[in-house]
Amino acid sequence: MARTEVLMPKMGESVAEATVIKWLKNVGDAVALDEPIMEIATDKVDSEIPSPVAGILAEQCCKENDVVQVGNAVAVITTEATEATPSAPPAPGTPTTAAAPVAAAAAPVLAVGGTEVGRTGASGRFYSPLVRNIAKEEGISLEELDKVPGTGQDGRVTKHDLLGYLADRGKTAPASAPSPVVAAGPAKAAPVTAALVAAAPAVVHRTNITLMDGDEVVEMDRMRKMIAEHMTMSKHTSAHVTSFVEADVTNIVLWRDRNKAAFEKREGEKLTFTPIFIEAVARAIKEFPGVNVSVDGDRIIKRKQINIGMAAALPTGNLIVPVIRNADQKNLIGLSKEVNDLAGRARAGKLKPEEIQGGTYTLSNVGTFGNVMGTPVINQPQVAILAVGAIRKKPAVIETPQGDLIGIRHMMFLSHSYDHRVVDGSLGGMFVRRVADLLEAWDPERTI
């Protein structure tokens, strides 16, 4: 009987884990090659894991709502159904025996404080590999882990439960579980000590905030938690600097107004400003490739491809960044079609994992929300991001052969945030100035 482990795939450069949303196949079900067996989600995209072989689902190594690290096994599939008698995973509290048909190896255990911690504790509660790894690193014993309150399915401890427990650990005896916070009315905040702050993981920023009458405590959703961690990590990683430039985009606005109706009728696509901005950014990157790099320790990785991510707002209020690959090799029609396609499927939650990977530079259109400028946070492992603001009519000086005039022009701010570890002010400033120059030099007679 051949056994094949199904591993949690890598869903992006900065994604190290994923949450199991739903099992599509039960233990004992037949699965075809490439047939989806489960749904997973990260902070960037929801996706399905297909079966790498045809066979029988013999084991589910995790349950719904578990957080699983990339590369860990999520399922076992046997390829000889006649020899396999698949059985369901052991119920909480039920030890796995050597006689179980699908248990070819003992469940992995972690040595913590001299006590072995398996997948289930003395309380019968299941612990995911990620939770057990954190427990090992922090020296949490099995007895202490059993006392941590869980908010997952069936009271299971999630990564965020454990990190929250660690943040509050210094206030209580090591073997005691922290008392849950109840927002019943005004409460007196306990002092935050330096030792407590030092003991807390870098991604957790919890304080005892005084709750007042009428306050509502809302738990972040899964995607928002991961976005918060990613943004905080970016600020801790890169030395952010932002340069600003104002561009006169009157020619672009008037040209688009004249051509958008005919373009939509001919191509079946709306002509927006985003592909125009992406075209200018791609051209500027070819002239200033120093912003199209990544940092790996003390090494600089120069990217050959120009893959531009475009930040897209979701109906939930969260953000996702689909990527236009080889943007410098596409014309305006191709960019328009791809921008509209990715944006539409992003809002519908139908992006594929590979469509949010491999970005080398990011564009964010804060003007969509009526903002004139912003200071965007770098999308790691990139080193720069450009925000374009709202286009507004303003009085401006127009230089003509006959002299300077005052006229009404369509103006827009560009905000360029970059990593000062590898992008100095001269490069960061010249790049955004070049993007503005390309936009201002738009040919009003251009055909498309």
N, C-alpha and C positions, 0 to 999 in steps of 0.2 A: 504494500500500500504506500503510494507516494504522497507525501505531505508537503504542501506549499504554503508558506507564510505570506500573508498579504500585509505589506508595510504601509504606514502612514506616509504619503508622498510629500515632497517639498512643494509648497504652494506659492513660494515667492522668496526673494533673496533675504528678506528680513523676517520671514515667518518661521518660527521654531516649533510651533504646536498648533493643533486644531481641535475643535470641539466636535464630538460625535452628536449629530442632531437626530438621526433616525436610522434604524436598521431596516433595509429593504428586503432582506432575506433572513429566514430563521434557520437555526441549526437543523440539519437534515434536509434542507432544500437543495435541489439541483440548481447549479448555476452554469451558465454558458460563458464562453470566452468573451471578455470585455463587457459582460453584463453587470450593471451597477449592483453592489451589495449593501452599500450604506451611503448616507448623506453626511457630509462634514461641513464645518464652517470655520473661517478664520476672520480676522479683522478686515480682510480685503475682499473675500469672495466666498460664496457658498458653492459647493461642488459635490460630485459623487465619486466614490472609489469603485472602479471596475475590477472584476475578477481577472487575474492574470492567466488563469487556466480554466478549463471546463472540468467540473467535478461536483463534489458535494461539500456544502458548508459544514465543516466538522466542529468548529469552535469559534465562538465570539470572545475575543480577548479583552473586550471593553464593553461598556454599556452606554446607553444614551445619556448625554450630558457629561460624559467623561472628557477630560482634557488630555490629549495624547501627544507626546512629542514626535516630531518628524523622525522617521526611521524605525519607530517601534512597531511591533506586530499588532494588528487590529483583528486579524482573523486567520484561521487555518482552513485550507481546502484540501480535501483528499481527492485524488484523481482516479481511484479505483473504487467505485461505489459499492461493488459487490463484496469487497473485503472490509469495508468500513462500516461500523455501526455508530454513527455519530450520536453524540449525546449532548444535552444542553450543558452550558457552563454551570459549575457547582453553585448552588444557592448560597447566599450569605451565611457564613458560619459552618458550612459543610466542608470538611477537609477533602482535598483531592487525593485519591488513593492511586497506587500503582496499577490497580486492576481496571481503572477507567480506560475504555478503548481509545479515547483521543488524547490521553495524558501521557505522551511519550516521554516527557521530561517534567521534572518537578517545577512548580511555579517558582519564578525567581524571588529571591529573598534579599533583604538588605540588612547588613549588620549595623545596628544602632545601639550604642551603649551596651554592647554585649548581648543584646536581645535581637533575635531574628524577627523581621517584620515581613510577613507574606502578603498576599493580595487581600486577605481578610484578617481582621484583628480578633481579639477575644470576644468583642461585642458582636461579631458576625458581619460587621460593616466592611464593604469592599473599598480598597484604596488603589487609585490609579497609579501607574508607574511614575507620573510626574509628581504626585503628592508624596510618594514614597522616596523619591530622589531628594525632594526638598527636606523631608523629615531627616534623611540621612545626613545631609549637609548641615542642618541646624542642630543635630544631636537630639532629636525628639524621639523618645522611647515609644514602644507600642502602647504602653499604658497611658502615656500622655496623649498620644495621637487619638486614642479611643475617646478621650474626653473633649476633643475639639468639636464644637457645634458645626454641623454641616448644613448647607443650604441646597445641595444638589438633590437629585432624584433619590427617594428613599432615605433622605437624611445624609447622603454621601458628602464627604469633605471634598470641596473643590480647591483648585490652586488659590483662588482669592480668599476662601475661608482660612486656609493655612497661613497665607501671607498676612491677613488681618490679625490672626491669632498671634503671629510672631511680633507684629507691631505692638500689641498690647501685653506681650508676655512678661515684660519687666515689671508690670504692676502687680502681678500675682505670683504665688509660689509656682515653681516649674511644673508641678504635677497637677495643678488646678486649671480647669477651663475658665476662660474669661466670662464674666456675666454678660448676658446679652443687653444691648442698649434698647430701652423702650421709650419711644417718643410720646410720653404721656403728659408732659408739661415742662415747665422750666426746670432745668437741672444745672447744678454747679459744675463747671469744668474743672477737671483735675489738672494740676500743673504738668507741663511737658518737660521732662528732664533731659539733659544732654545725653545721658547714658541711653535713654529710651530711643532718642532719635538716631544715635549711632548704631543701635542694635537692629533697627528696622531696615528691611531690604530697600534698595534704591528706588524701586518702582512703586513703593507704597508710601503715600503721603497722608496718613490719617492723624487727625488730632481730635481731642475731645471738644467738640463744638457745643456751646450752650444752646439747648433747644428751647424755643419760646412757644407760647400758645399760638396755635394755628400753623406751626411749621409742619411740613410733610417730608418724610425721609423716603427718597426714591432710589432704589438700587439701579446702578448703571446697567444697561443691557450688555450682552457679550461683546458686541462690536465696539461700543463706546469705551469699554474697559481696555480693549486692546489698542484702540486708537490713542487713548490717554497714555498708555505705556510707551507706544512708539514715538509719540511727540515728545514726551519727557526724555526718552533715551536720546532723541536727536539733539535736544538742547544740551544734554550732558556731554554729547559726543563732539559736536561741532561748535566752533567759535563763530557765532552768527554775526554778520554785518549786513546792513541793507543800504543800497544806493538807490536814489530816486531820479527819474528823468521825466519831463513832460514832453509829449509828442503832439504835433499837429496832424491829426488823421482826417482832415477835411476831405482830401481827395479820395480816401478809401470810403468814407461815408457816402459821398455823392455818387461814386462809381457803383457801390453796392445798391443804392436806391434805384439806379437806372437798370441794373442787370438782374436783380433777384427774382423778379417775376418770370422773365424769360428763362432763367436758369432752372427754376423750379418746374416750369412747364416742360422743358427739354429733358432734364435729368431726373425729374421726380424727387429732387432733394432740395431742402431749404439751404440757402446760401447765408451762412452766419459769419461773424467776424473771427471765430476761433480758428478755422483753417488758414485764414490770412495771417493771424498772429503766429501760428505754428510754422508757416512757411518762412516768415521773417526770422524766427528763432533758429530754425535749422540752418539758414544761410549764414547767420551770425556765428553759429557754433563752428562752421567750417573755417571761418576766419579766426576764431578764438577757441581752439580746441581745448584750452586749459580749463574751461568750465565743464567739459564733458569727461570728467574723470571720477574715480573713486579712491578712497584712502583705505589701505589695509596696514594698520600699524604705522611703520615708518616707510611704507612703500606707496607709491602713487601708481594707480592702474589707469592707463590712458585707453579710453574706449574708442574702438574703431567705428562701431555703429552709432548712429544718431537716432536714438529711440526716445521719443518725447511722450511723457505721461501728461495726461490732462485731468486735473482734479474735477470730479463730477459730484454734485450734491445728490443724495438719495432722498426719497420721500420721507424716510425716518429722521432726516436731519444729519445723518452720518455722511462721510465722504468716502469715495473710492477713486482710484487712479488707474484707469485703463491706459494702455500704452500703444502709441502709433509707431511701429517699427520702421526703421529706415525712412524717416520722414523727409530726409533730404533728397530721396530718390522719387518722390511722388509729386505730381503736378497738383494744381489747385482743385481740379475736379476730383482726383483720387483722394486728396486730403478731406474734402467736403463729405464725400460718401463715407469714408472711414470714421470721421468725427461723429456724424449723425448716427451711424450704426452702433458705435461703441457707447455713445451717450444714451441712446434708446435702450439698449440691452442692459446697461448699468442700472438705469432706473427700474427696469423690470426684473432685476436680479438674475439675469441670464448670461452673465459673462463667464467665459471659460478661464480656468486657472492660468493658462499661459498668456492670456490677454492682459494680465495685471503684473506680469513679470518682465524683467529685463530693461526697465526704464533707465535712461542715462541722464535725463534732465526733465524737469517738470514745469508745466505752465498752469497757473491758477487764475481764473477769471473772476476776481472779486467784484468786478463791475456788474455782474449778474445780480448781485444783491444791493445795487445802488451805492456801493462803496467807491470812493474816489482813489483810494490807495490802501495798502496794507503791508504788513511785515511778515510774509509767509515763513513757515518753518520748513527747513530742508527735509526732503523725503529721503532718508537714509537707504542705501549707502551712497546716494548722489551727493554732490557738493554745492549745488546751486538750484534755485527755483525762482521763477519770474511770475509776479502778480500783475495783471493788467486791470486798471480801474474803469469806472464808468466813463463813457464818452459824454462830455458836456459842452454846450455852446458857451463860449467866453469871448470877450473882447480881447484881441491880440494885435501885436504890431506885425504888419506885413511889409516885407522889404520888396520894393519894386525899383526898376531902373529910373523911375521918376522921383523916387524918395520913399520914405516910410509912411505907411498908412495904418489907420486903426480899422480893423474889420472883425466881423463875427466869425469865429473859427470853431471847429470841433476839436477839442483838446482832451488828452487822456494821459494819466500818470502811469508810469511803469515802475514797479518796485522790485528790485533785484536783491534777494538774500543769498549770501554765499558763505562758504566755510573759509574763514580767514587763516586756517592752518595751511591751506594750499592755494587759495585764491586771494591775492592781495587786492587792495583798493583800486590800484591802477587797472588790473585786469577786469575786476568785477564792474568797475565804473565804465570802462571802455566798451565792454560787451553790451551793457544795457543801452549805452549811447548809440552803439551801432544798430541795435534792434530798432530804436526810435528813428534813426536816419533812414533805414530801409522802409519803414512805414511811411515816413514823410515823403519819400521819393516815389511813392506809388504812382504808376502811370494811369492817368484818368481815362486814357483811350485803350487800355488793355482789353484784349478779347479773351473770352473764356468759353 
